[in-house]
Amino acid sequence: MAIIEAKKISKSFQKVEFNIRDPFHLQRTSKKAVKELDISIESGELIGFLGPNGAGKTTFLKIVSGIIHPTSGNAKVLGFTPWERDYKFLRQISLVMGQKNQLWWDLPAIDSFNLLREIYTIPQAQFKKNLDNMVDILDMHKIINHRLRSMSLGERMKCELTACFLHDPKVIFLDEPTIGLDVVTAQSIRKFIQQINVDKQCTIILTSHYMGDIEALCKRVVIINQGEKIYDGEFTSLINEYAPERIIKVDLTSMDDKRNFANIEYKKEMVDSFGLIRAKKDDVGRLAEQVFGKFEPDKISISEPDAEEVIAKIYNQQQK
């Protein structure tokens, strides 16, 4: 069952500029941020939205979460039209924006959570159970009584995510939730998102510039470029379609290793003290036999191309 259904969603923004040469006529320009976007998302999916800056990801999230109206098109989320902002709809969704704080800056986190309990009329037992669960998963025991302004970026994001899930929303929109975070904090937040998606069976739309987020969390991805959808499907299929090759990497620590590598009959390159072979999947078996016959196994690794390379390749193809 589709829990989010968007059809032909478009959004244009008007820009008005003063023209000093013709002060009596304002210059008006229009930019289309989203162009006739169709998407259907099933209940319980954790789907990744990818795209460069200005692609239209955040604009689309704002439309389906009810913050802004589309210029044209229709959407249903949980059976509601989002921009009508029905209270029954708003009680079933959450939105977290990594670049904006939504909690009260000068209040301790626990006070903000209690305010949200009143706003969403969350039963006390449900509130305590959810809060205790979030605090344990995100290791927030030492910060829950601190004011938001005294916290680090990572601590504030943990509080934002906790607030997002207190009322058991069915649909969650996460816009760059790990932006600017250190590696350890980002990993803990990814683990939390993955666990909450499984435990609560909620539907999550995640936008991110970090491929690590998408690789770790999302089976399905949608790629948007210049407001248009250019890919919608499984992440693994994306890698196979746009990067049908494997990378064989060999640690070349001696001159003998370098000579042996030079004798391999395939297109290859040297990067620092490593030898790299980008091989088609059909050729990997034959090449692996050669490579393992010439080098110790602990010097060899076989991997897929980096996901960021794949996404960049797709963007470049679209711009041609």
C-alpha positions as CSV (number, residue, x, y, z in Angstrom):
1,M,0.0,0.0,0.0
2,A,1.4,3.4,-1.0
3,I,1.6,5.7,2.0
4,I,3.0,8.6,0.0
5,E,1.8,9.2,-3.5
6,A,2.9,12.3,-5.5
7,K,1.8,12.9,-9.1
8,K,3.2,15.6,-11.4
9,I,4.4,17.7,-8.5
10,S,6.0,21.0,-9.6
11,K,7.2,24.0,-7.7
12,S,8.3,27.4,-9.1
13,F,9.8,30.3,-7.2
14,Q,9.4,33.9,-8.3
15,K,12.2,36.3,-8.0
16,V,11.6,40.0,-8.3
17,E,14.6,42.4,-8.9
18,F,14.9,46.1,-9.2
19,N,16.2,47.4,-12.5
20,I,18.1,50.6,-12.0
21,R,17.8,51.4,-15.8
22,D,14.0,51.0,-15.7
23,P,13.0,51.7,-12.1
24,F,9.2,51.7,-12.9
25,H,9.3,48.1,-14.1
26,L,10.4,45.3,-11.8
27,Q,12.2,42.4,-13.4
28,R,10.5,39.1,-12.6
29,T,12.1,35.7,-13.2
30,S,10.9,32.2,-12.4
31,K,12.9,29.2,-11.4
32,K,11.4,25.7,-11.4
33,A,12.8,23.9,-8.4
34,V,10.7,20.7,-8.9
35,K,9.5,19.5,-12.3
36,E,6.5,17.2,-12.6
37,L,7.9,14.7,-10.0
38,D,6.0,11.4,-9.7
39,I,6.8,9.1,-6.8
40,S,5.1,6.3,-4.8
41,I,6.4,5.1,-1.4
42,E,5.2,2.0,0.4
43,S,4.6,1.8,4.1
44,G,7.7,0.9,6.1
45,E,10.2,1.9,3.3
46,L,13.4,3.7,4.1
47,I,14.2,5.6,0.9
48,G,17.1,7.8,0.0
49,F,16.9,11.0,-1.9
50,L,20.1,12.0,-3.7
51,G,21.0,15.1,-5.7
52,P,23.4,18.0,-5.8
53,N,22.8,21.3,-4.1
54,G,19.7,23.0,-5.6
55,A,18.4,19.7,-7.1
56,G,15.0,20.1,-5.5
57,K,15.3,17.5,-2.7
58,T,14.4,19.8,0.2
59,T,11.7,21.6,-1.8
60,F,10.0,18.2,-2.4
61,L,10.3,17.3,1.3
62,K,8.7,20.6,2.3
63,I,5.8,19.9,-0.1
64,V,5.0,16.4,1.1
65,S,5.4,17.4,4.7
66,G,2.9,20.3,4.2
67,I,5.3,23.3,4.7
68,I,4.8,24.7,1.3
69,H,2.2,24.4,-1.5
70,P,3.2,23.0,-4.9
71,T,2.7,25.2,-8.0
72,S,0.9,22.2,-9.6
73,G,0.3,18.5,-9.1
74,N,-1.2,16.4,-6.4
75,A,0.0,14.5,-3.4
76,K,-1.4,12.2,-0.7
77,V,0.4,11.3,2.5
78,L,-1.4,8.9,4.8
79,G,-4.5,9.7,2.8
80,F,-4.2,13.5,3.5
81,T,-3.3,16.4,1.2
82,P,-0.2,17.6,3.1
83,W,-0.5,21.4,2.5
84,E,-4.0,21.4,4.0
85,R,-2.2,20.8,7.3
86,D,-5.0,18.8,8.9
87,Y,-4.2,18.2,12.6
88,K,-4.7,14.5,12.2
89,F,-2.1,14.5,9.5
90,L,0.4,16.6,11.4
91,R,0.2,14.3,14.4
92,Q,1.4,11.4,12.3
93,I,4.5,12.9,10.7
94,S,7.8,14.4,11.7
95,L,10.4,16.5,10.0
96,V,14.1,16.9,11.0
97,M,16.3,19.4,9.1
98,G,20.0,19.0,9.8
99,Q,20.7,22.7,9.1
100,K,17.9,24.1,11.4
101,N,17.2,23.7,15.1
102,Q,13.5,23.0,15.9
103,L,13.8,22.6,19.7
104,W,13.9,25.6,22.0
105,W,17.5,27.0,22.2
106,D,17.5,28.2,25.8
107,L,15.6,25.3,27.4
108,P,17.0,22.0,28.7
109,A,16.3,19.2,26.3
110,I,14.0,17.4,28.8
111,D,11.8,20.6,29.0
112,S,11.5,20.7,25.2
113,F,10.4,17.1,25.2
114,N,7.8,17.7,27.9
115,L,6.4,20.6,25.8
116,L,6.1,18.3,22.8
117,R,4.3,15.8,25.0
118,E,1.7,18.5,25.7
119,I,1.5,19.7,22.0
120,Y,1.0,16.1,20.7
121,T,-1.1,15.0,23.7
122,I,1.1,11.9,24.2
123,P,0.0,9.7,27.0
124,Q,2.4,9.7,29.9
125,A,3.2,6.0,29.7
126,Q,3.9,6.2,25.9
127,F,6.0,9.3,26.4
128,K,8.2,7.8,29.1
129,K,8.7,4.5,27.2
130,N,9.7,6.3,24.0
131,L,11.9,8.8,25.7
132,D,13.7,6.2,27.7
133,N,14.2,4.1,24.6
134,M,15.7,7.1,22.6
135,V,17.9,8.1,25.5
136,D,19.3,4.6,25.7
137,I,19.8,4.1,22.0
138,L,21.4,7.5,21.4
139,D,23.4,7.5,24.8
140,M,21.9,10.8,25.9
141,H,21.9,10.2,29.7
142,K,24.5,13.0,30.3
143,I,23.0,15.7,28.1
144,I,19.2,15.4,28.5
145,N,19.2,18.1,31.3
146,H,21.5,20.5,29.4
147,R,20.3,23.5,27.5
148,L,20.4,23.2,23.7
149,R,22.7,26.1,23.3
150,S,25.4,24.4,25.4
151,M,25.5,21.3,23.3
152,S,27.7,20.2,20.4
153,L,26.2,19.8,17.0
154,G,26.1,16.0,17.4
155,E,24.3,16.3,20.7
156,R,21.8,18.7,19.4
157,M,21.0,16.4,16.4
158,K,20.4,13.5,18.8
159,C,17.9,15.7,20.7
160,E,16.2,16.6,17.4
161,L,15.9,13.0,16.5
162,T,14.5,12.1,19.9
163,A,11.9,14.8,19.6
164,C,11.0,13.6,16.1
165,F,10.0,10.1,17.4
166,L,8.3,10.8,20.7
167,H,4.8,10.8,19.3
168,D,5.3,7.6,17.2
169,P,5.0,9.2,13.8
170,K,4.2,7.0,10.8
171,V,6.1,9.1,8.3
172,I,9.4,10.8,9.0
173,F,11.3,13.2,6.7
174,L,15.0,13.5,7.5
175,D,16.8,16.3,5.6
176,E,20.6,16.0,6.0
177,P,20.5,14.6,9.5
178,T,24.2,13.9,9.7
179,I,25.5,17.1,8.1
180,G,28.6,18.4,9.8
181,L,28.8,15.5,12.3
182,D,32.0,13.6,13.1
183,V,32.3,10.0,11.9
184,V,31.4,8.4,15.3
185,T,28.3,10.5,15.9
186,A,27.1,10.0,12.3
187,Q,27.5,6.2,12.6
188,S,25.5,6.2,15.9
189,I,22.7,8.2,14.2
190,R,22.6,5.9,11.2
191,K,22.3,2.9,13.5
192,F,19.5,4.6,15.4
193,I,17.6,5.4,12.2
194,Q,18.0,1.8,10.9
195,Q,16.8,0.4,14.3
196,I,13.8,2.7,14.6
197,N,12.7,1.9,11.1
198,V,12.7,-1.8,11.9
199,D,11.2,-1.5,15.4
200,K,8.5,1.0,14.6
201,Q,7.9,0.0,10.9
202,C,7.7,3.7,10.1
203,T,8.3,5.1,6.6
204,I,11.4,7.3,6.3
205,I,12.5,9.6,3.5
206,L,16.2,10.5,3.9
207,T,18.1,13.2,2.0
208,S,21.9,13.3,2.3
209,H,25.0,14.4,0.5
210,Y,26.9,11.6,2.3
211,M,26.9,8.4,0.4
212,G,27.7,6.6,3.6
213,D,24.2,7.4,4.9
214,I,22.6,6.0,1.8
215,E,24.7,2.9,1.5
216,A,24.2,2.0,5.1
217,L,20.4,2.6,5.3
218,C,18.6,2.7,2.0
219,K,17.8,-0.2,-0.4
220,R,15.9,2.1,-2.7
221,V,17.1,5.5,-3.9
222,V,15.6,8.3,-5.9
223,I,18.0,10.7,-7.7
224,I,16.9,14.2,-8.6
225,N,18.8,16.6,-10.7
226,Q,17.6,20.1,-11.7
227,G,14.2,19.3,-10.3
228,E,13.7,16.1,-12.4
229,K,13.8,12.5,-11.3
230,I,16.5,10.7,-13.2
231,Y,16.6,7.4,-11.3
232,D,14.2,5.5,-9.0
233,G,15.2,2.0,-8.0
234,E,17.3,-0.3,-5.9
235,F,20.7,1.1,-4.8
236,T,22.5,-2.1,-5.8
237,S,20.9,-2.0,-9.3
238,L,22.1,1.6,-9.6
239,I,25.7,0.5,-8.9
240,N,25.5,-2.5,-11.3
241,E,23.9,-0.4,-14.1
242,Y,26.3,2.6,-14.0
243,A,29.4,0.9,-12.8
244,P,29.5,-2.7,-14.2
245,E,33.1,-3.2,-13.1
246,R,35.1,-4.2,-10.1
247,I,38.4,-2.7,-8.8
248,I,41.3,-5.0,-8.1
249,K,43.8,-3.3,-5.8
250,V,47.3,-4.7,-5.2
251,D,49.8,-3.5,-2.6
252,L,53.1,-3.2,-4.5
253,T,55.8,-3.0,-1.8
254,S,58.8,-4.2,-3.7
255,M,60.3,-4.0,-7.2
256,D,59.4,-7.6,-7.8
257,D,55.8,-6.8,-7.1
258,K,55.8,-3.9,-9.5
259,R,57.4,-6.0,-12.3
260,N,54.8,-8.8,-11.7
261,F,52.0,-6.2,-11.9
262,A,53.4,-4.8,-15.1
263,N,53.2,-8.2,-16.7
264,I,49.5,-8.5,-16.1
265,E,47.8,-8.2,-19.5
266,Y,44.9,-5.8,-18.8
267,K,44.5,-2.0,-18.6
268,K,45.9,-0.9,-15.3
269,E,47.4,2.0,-13.4
270,M,49.7,2.9,-10.5
271,V,48.5,5.1,-7.7
272,D,51.2,5.7,-5.1
273,S,52.4,2.3,-4.0
274,F,49.2,0.5,-5.2
275,G,48.3,-1.1,-8.5
276,L,44.7,-0.7,-9.7
277,I,42.8,-2.7,-12.3
278,R,39.2,-1.7,-13.2
279,A,37.8,-4.8,-14.7
280,K,34.5,-5.8,-16.2
281,K,32.6,-8.2,-14.0
282,D,33.0,-10.9,-16.7
283,D,36.8,-10.5,-16.6
284,V,37.2,-10.5,-12.8
285,G,37.5,-14.3,-12.5
286,R,40.2,-14.6,-15.1
287,L,42.1,-11.6,-13.7
288,A,41.8,-12.7,-10.1
289,E,43.4,-16.0,-11.0
290,Q,46.4,-14.2,-12.5
291,V,46.7,-11.7,-9.6
292,F,46.4,-14.4,-6.9
293,G,49.0,-16.4,-8.7
294,K,51.5,-13.5,-8.5
295,F,50.8,-11.9,-5.1
296,E,50.1,-12.9,-1.5
297,P,46.3,-12.8,-0.7
298,D,46.8,-10.2,2.0
299,K,48.1,-7.7,-0.6
300,I,44.9,-8.0,-2.8
301,S,41.5,-6.5,-2.4
302,I,38.5,-6.6,-4.8
303,S,35.8,-4.0,-4.4
304,E,33.0,-2.1,-6.3
305,P,33.5,1.5,-7.4
306,D,32.8,4.1,-4.8
307,A,29.1,5.1,-4.8
308,E,30.0,8.8,-5.1
309,E,31.8,8.1,-8.4
310,V,28.6,6.4,-9.7
311,I,26.4,9.4,-8.8
312,A,28.8,11.8,-10.4
313,K,28.8,9.7,-13.5
314,I,25.0,9.9,-13.7
315,Y,25.0,13.7,-13.2
316,N,27.6,14.1,-15.9
317,Q,25.6,12.0,-18.4
318,Q,22.5,14.1,-17.7
319,Q,24.3,17.3,-18.4
320,K,25.6,16.2,-21.8
